[in-house]
Amino acid sequence: MEKFDKRLELPWWLLRIGLGVGPIITGIDKFFNKLTDWTMYLSPLATKTVPVSAATFMHVVGVVEIIAGIVVLSRFTKIGSYVVSVWLLGIAVNLLTTGMFYDLAMRDVEIAIAALALSQLTRVREGAVERTPARNAPASQFAVNH
């Protein structure tokens, strides 16, 4: 029987909380621009391609980020962390196409790697939970039926 190493619980929770709460906070801020003016990070290529204003597009981005954060914090952590990872890689590509913000693109790639680590930790953790027998299994499960 394989158990989830208890030493990995703290890193799992830290990644889960950080990768869940972070997107929720930045997603909400897409509507208020208190952390930064998010539209400045939108690639000129994207502004030419999307059929809405940069502000409206950022509102949509914010909604997606809020949902992704909630999914990470829910019982669907593994799926949510994959979504956050892919989302961050997309943001990194967008930042690279601006011709600046290379430092932020690198940071987002690193956070995407952390999200992938969370998905893999969650996969192992869920597998360990599924293989753990019930603590108070009724004795009748061991009875032989004639």
One Martini backbone bead per residue (centre of mass of N, CA, C, O) as a GRO file, in nm:
protein
  146
    1MET     BB    1   0.095   0.038   0.025
    2GLU     BB    2   0.052   0.371  -0.075
    3LYS     BB    3   0.169   0.672   0.058
    4PHE     BB    4   0.154   0.994   0.141
    5ASP     BB    5   0.390   1.204   0.210
    6LYS     BB    6   0.381   1.418   0.476
    7ARG     BB    7   0.609   1.617   0.368
    8LEU     BB    8   0.407   1.709   0.116
    9GLU     BB    9   0.172   1.872   0.234
   10LEU     BB   10   0.279   2.163   0.253
   11PRO     BB   11   0.354   2.206  -0.046
   12TRP     BB   12   0.072   2.146  -0.152
   13TRP     BB   13  -0.077   2.375  -0.001
   14LEU     BB   14   0.092   2.613  -0.102
   15LEU     BB   15   0.034   2.572  -0.401
   16ARG     BB   16  -0.274   2.572  -0.387
   17ILE     BB   17  -0.312   2.852  -0.264
   18GLY     BB   18  -0.137   3.021  -0.459
   19LEU     BB   19  -0.280   2.900  -0.734
   20GLY     BB   20  -0.567   3.006  -0.635
   21VAL     BB   21  -0.549   3.302  -0.522
   22GLY     BB   22  -0.390   3.455  -0.735
   23PRO     BB   23  -0.600   3.446  -0.974
   24ILE     BB   24  -0.826   3.581  -0.816
   25ILE     BB   25  -0.691   3.852  -0.761
   26THR     BB   26  -0.613   3.922  -1.059
   27GLY     BB   27  -0.898   3.890  -1.171
   28ILE     BB   28  -1.033   4.113  -1.007
   29ASP     BB   29  -0.825   4.341  -1.100
   30LYS     BB   30  -0.928   4.363  -1.399
   31PHE     BB   31  -1.165   4.570  -1.287
   32PHE     BB   32  -0.955   4.793  -1.119
   33ASN     BB   33  -0.642   4.850  -1.147
   34LYS     BB   34  -0.447   4.840  -0.874
   35LEU     BB   35  -0.184   4.682  -0.946
   36THR     BB   36  -0.249   4.749  -1.257
   37ASP     BB   37  -0.234   4.802  -1.605
   38TRP     BB   38  -0.328   4.537  -1.792
   39THR     BB   39  -0.331   4.647  -2.094
   40MET     BB   40  -0.013   4.679  -2.129
   41TYR     BB   41   0.023   4.349  -2.167
   42LEU     BB   42  -0.104   4.364  -2.437
   43SER     BB   43  -0.069   4.266  -2.736
   44PRO     BB   44  -0.086   4.400  -3.046
   45LEU     BB   45  -0.184   4.138  -3.173
   46ALA     BB   46  -0.433   4.107  -2.989
   47THR     BB   47  -0.572   4.386  -3.043
   48LYS     BB   48  -0.617   4.307  -3.351
   49THR     BB   49  -0.781   4.030  -3.303
   50VAL     BB   50  -0.974   4.125  -3.105
   51PRO     BB   51  -1.330   4.235  -3.100
   52VAL     BB   52  -1.235   4.403  -2.847
   53SER     BB   53  -1.149   4.568  -2.601
   54ALA     BB   54  -0.900   4.559  -2.376
   55ALA     BB   55  -1.080   4.579  -2.124
   56THR     BB   56  -1.277   4.353  -2.198
   57PHE     BB   57  -1.069   4.133  -2.228
   58MET     BB   58  -0.969   4.154  -1.929
   59HIS     BB   59  -1.237   4.066  -1.808
   60VAL     BB   60  -1.232   3.784  -1.924
   61VAL     BB   61  -0.967   3.703  -1.801
   62GLY     BB   62  -1.061   3.739  -1.509
   63VAL     BB   63  -1.276   3.520  -1.510
   64VAL     BB   64  -1.089   3.286  -1.576
   65GLU     BB   65  -0.905   3.321  -1.327
   66ILE     BB   66  -1.117   3.280  -1.113
   67ILE     BB   67  -1.204   2.997  -1.198
   68ALA     BB   68  -0.927   2.863  -1.180
   69GLY     BB   69  -0.884   2.917  -0.877
   70ILE     BB   70  -1.133   2.764  -0.778
   71VAL     BB   71  -1.053   2.488  -0.892
   72VAL     BB   72  -0.794   2.455  -0.729
   73LEU     BB   73  -0.961   2.478  -0.444
   74SER     BB   74  -1.095   2.237  -0.517
   75ARG     BB   75  -1.143   1.895  -0.597
   76PHE     BB   76  -0.996   2.000  -0.891
   77THR     BB   77  -0.683   2.056  -0.878
   78LYS     BB   78  -0.555   1.912  -1.117
   79ILE     BB   79  -0.710   2.058  -1.340
   80GLY     BB   80  -0.656   2.351  -1.249
   81SER     BB   81  -0.343   2.335  -1.275
   82TYR     BB   82  -0.342   2.290  -1.577
   83VAL     BB   83  -0.487   2.549  -1.654
   84VAL     BB   84  -0.287   2.746  -1.525
   85SER     BB   85  -0.043   2.658  -1.688
   86VAL     BB   86  -0.151   2.719  -1.972
   87TRP     BB   87  -0.227   3.011  -1.918
   88LEU     BB   88   0.064   3.111  -1.847
   89LEU     BB   89   0.187   3.038  -2.120
   90GLY     BB   90   0.005   3.231  -2.279
   91ILE     BB   91   0.101   3.487  -2.137
   92ALA     BB   92   0.398   3.458  -2.216
   93VAL     BB   93   0.355   3.481  -2.516
   94ASN     BB   94   0.225   3.756  -2.512
   95LEU     BB   95   0.471   3.902  -2.381
   96LEU     BB   96   0.674   3.835  -2.609
   97THR     BB   97   0.498   3.993  -2.838
   98THR     BB   98   0.565   4.288  -2.724
   99GLY     BB   99   0.896   4.324  -2.682
  100MET     BB  100   0.853   4.282  -2.374
  101PHE     BB  101   0.845   4.143  -2.060
  102TYR     BB  102   1.049   3.900  -2.015
  103ASP     BB  103   1.045   3.869  -1.707
  104LEU     BB  104   0.742   3.794  -1.687
  105ALA     BB  105   0.752   3.549  -1.869
  106MET     BB  106   0.946   3.388  -1.693
  107ARG     BB  107   0.771   3.385  -1.440
  108ASP     BB  108   0.526   3.238  -1.573
  109VAL     BB  109   0.679   2.980  -1.637
  110GLU     BB  110   0.752   2.912  -1.344
  111ILE     BB  111   0.456   2.895  -1.245
  112ALA     BB  112   0.372   2.673  -1.443
  113ILE     BB  113   0.558   2.462  -1.317
  114ALA     BB  114   0.422   2.468  -1.040
  115ALA     BB  115   0.147   2.370  -1.147
  116LEU     BB  116   0.254   2.098  -1.244
  117ALA     BB  117   0.347   2.003  -0.968
  118LEU     BB  118   0.066   2.005  -0.842
  119SER     BB  119  -0.061   1.795  -1.029
  120GLN     BB  120   0.135   1.563  -0.946
  121LEU     BB  121   0.084   1.566  -0.643
  122THR     BB  122  -0.219   1.516  -0.669
  123ARG     BB  123  -0.206   1.246  -0.810
  124VAL     BB  124  -0.058   1.100  -0.581
  125ARG     BB  125  -0.251   1.172  -0.350
  126GLU     BB  126  -0.506   1.041  -0.474
  127GLY     BB  127  -0.388   0.755  -0.499
  128ALA     BB  128  -0.340   0.715  -0.193
  129VAL     BB  129  -0.636   0.749  -0.104
  130GLU     BB  130  -0.760   0.517  -0.280
  131ARG     BB  131  -0.565   0.285  -0.135
  132THR     BB  132  -0.697   0.342   0.127
  133PRO     BB  133  -0.845   0.193   0.368
  134ALA     BB  134  -1.094   0.168   0.558
  135ARG     BB  135  -1.106   0.211   0.896
  136ASN     BB  136  -1.432   0.118   0.943
  137ALA     BB  137  -1.469  -0.163   0.852
  138PRO     BB  138  -1.680  -0.397   0.826
  139ALA     BB  139  -1.679  -0.725   0.925
  140SER     BB  140  -1.870  -0.836   0.693
  141GLN     BB  141  -1.657  -0.827   0.457
  142PHE     BB  142  -1.524  -1.112   0.576
  143ALA     BB  143  -1.751  -1.274   0.519
  144VAL     BB  144  -1.889  -1.584   0.438
  145ASN     BB  145  -2.087  -1.688   0.183
  146HIS     BB  146  -2.332  -1.971   0.145
   0.00000   0.00000   0.00000
